[in-house]
Amino acid sequence: MSVLLRGGASLLAGVALFFAFPPAGLWWLAPIGVAVLVAVLTTRASPTLRGGFGYGLLTGAGLFIPLLKWIDTMVGALPWIGLGITCALYYGAFGLLATRVARAPGGPVWVAAAFSVTEWARASFPFGGFPWGRLAFSQADGPLLSLARYVGAPGLSFAVALVGACLAAAGVAAVRRADRRAYVLPAAAVALTGIATAAAWPAIGAPSDGRAVTLAAIQGNVPEQRWDVATQREAVLTNHLTETRRLATEVREGRQKQPDVVIWPENSSDVSPERDPDVAARIRAAAAEVRAPILVGTVHYDGTGRYYNSMILIDASGPLERHDKAILQPFGETMPMRDFFRLFSDYVDLANDFTPGDGPGVVHANGVPLGVATCYEVAFDRALRGSVENGAQVLTVPTNNATFGRTGMTYQQLGMSRVRAVELDRDVVVAATTGVSALVRPDGDVTRQTGIWTGDHLVETIRLREGLTPAARLGDWGEVALLVATLCGIAIAIRHDRSLFQPRTRTEEPS
């Protein structure tokens, strides 16, 4: 296979991975994309480390550049392409590792572990990490989703990568007309993954005997035309008040159930009710009319120069509790290395300078322990897991995707919420300013959802859930185990064939 053909196949593998994610949602392309990349890395007798990195980088570019197109709508092409290439570097690191560990005994297992570990690295560094595009988040409609309850998002990514690595191993063995024994491990690994998936399915979304509560999500919508800041903020607040009053009317007329809590999106009132008495009075009046506390997305100022992206619970009497967003989006809610990045783009001056919160990730509304992960936080394992550990019995993801227009970003985020629902065995309420708002059951099914760029509301009665899933109990130890597995794979590869980690000479065939 020529270098050009390998490069083209690697790029197509990344494109296949892109289409595995929402909004296309062709989940079965995820293991196929991994299989193509691993096959490219292993069909040669002795690939170079440089070649492994390069082919992995091409796959990462084929995935992340189209996947992150929504960033272009906010900050332009240069930051979008820059972030895509930065994320692709981690695929390059995976390619470098996979060229070696794939040839060790048990190769597919070590390859899948290495893939999950490079995802972990990308979710951690730099600037707090960027987990967008994890394989797990492509599987909301796939059969492997049930595994999330037991092994979490990292384990789900491992399972997808394992199936892909096994497909590649079987394909390479067929091309080489290898002995039948070459098929034993791939077949066994895929069979065990299938058995584990089937065994896990009955447990997800099992009936709960918890208290029945009714939840409402408000999608007020945002004007697509851009006015001055004050006018725009007033329009967004008014839209959410209007939609809440419409819900209150339907409740009075018996067309909707009385909600126990009403959830507004992130940034639904950028004018803080804590600092503007008129805004506070209008929100209190809406809470009185709907006869339920409202979780409002706003900005909290602590009086000492620190601002927080907050969700504040407000009823007819005033503020009750607050969740301050703990995991902030770099280059949006914070601006690391501001002076340096200003050399490349003036957009850095539009970035906020919020302070991260440190609360439990739970507010209590009418006796409902409500776990909150605001927008970007849902991509991180620790956010909603921490909420559940602190007693949350239902979860919400208030988000503001208006900046990203009609791109696939909101659907990608909904896919994450569906994985979290299964992982943590909780109902999840997604409240978005412009859509898609949704109600997700603990089995990952979406029972109700809104259209995009429209005003609407959703109401659903669910039963509260207690306890921790095996995935929640496992926590970060799953990723530690995958790191140990990767190191074992490297050690076995070195012992199996020390020449694999030796630099190539100039007389050898180039990658």
Salt bridges, closest charged atoms under 4 A:
ASP72 OD2 - LYS69 NZ 2.99
ASP141 OD1 - ARG418 NH2 2.83
ASP179 OD1 - ARG181 NE 3.09
GLU224 OE2 - ARG406 NH2 2.71
GLU234 OE2 - ARG282 NH2 2.99
GLU243 OE2 - ARG246 NH2 2.48
GLU243 OE2 - HIS457 ND1 2.70
GLU250 OE2 - ARG246 NH1 3.49
GLU250 OE1 - HIS457 NE2 2.80
GLU253 OE1 - ARG255 NH2 2.61
GLU266 OE2 - LYS325 NZ 3.36
GLU274 OE1 - HIS300 ND1 2.63
ASP278 OD2 - ARG282 NH1 3.87
GLU289 OE2 - ARG252 NH1 3.59
ASP302 OD2 - ARG306 NE 2.85
GLU321 OE2 - HIS364 ND1 3.25
ASP324 OD1 - ARG322 NE 2.72
GLU333 OE2 - LYS325 NZ 2.79
ASP339 OD1 - ARG342 NH1 2.84
ASP349 OD1 - ARG342 NH2 2.85
GLU377 OE1 - HIS323 NE2 3.16
ASP381 OD1 - ARG134 NH1 3.01
ASP381 OD1 - ARG420 NH1 2.84
GLU423 OE1 - ARG420 NH1 2.74
ASP425 OD2 - ARG149 NH1 3.75
ASP425 OD1 - ARG465 NH1 3.18
ASP427 OD2 - ARG441 NE 2.45
ASP427 OD1 - ARG465 NE 3.94
ASP456 OD1 - ARG246 NH2 3.92
GLU460 OE1 - ARG448 NE 2.75
ASP476 OD1 - ARG385 NH2 3.10
GLU508 OE1 - ARG504 NE 2.74
GLU509 OE1 - ARG44 NH2 3.57
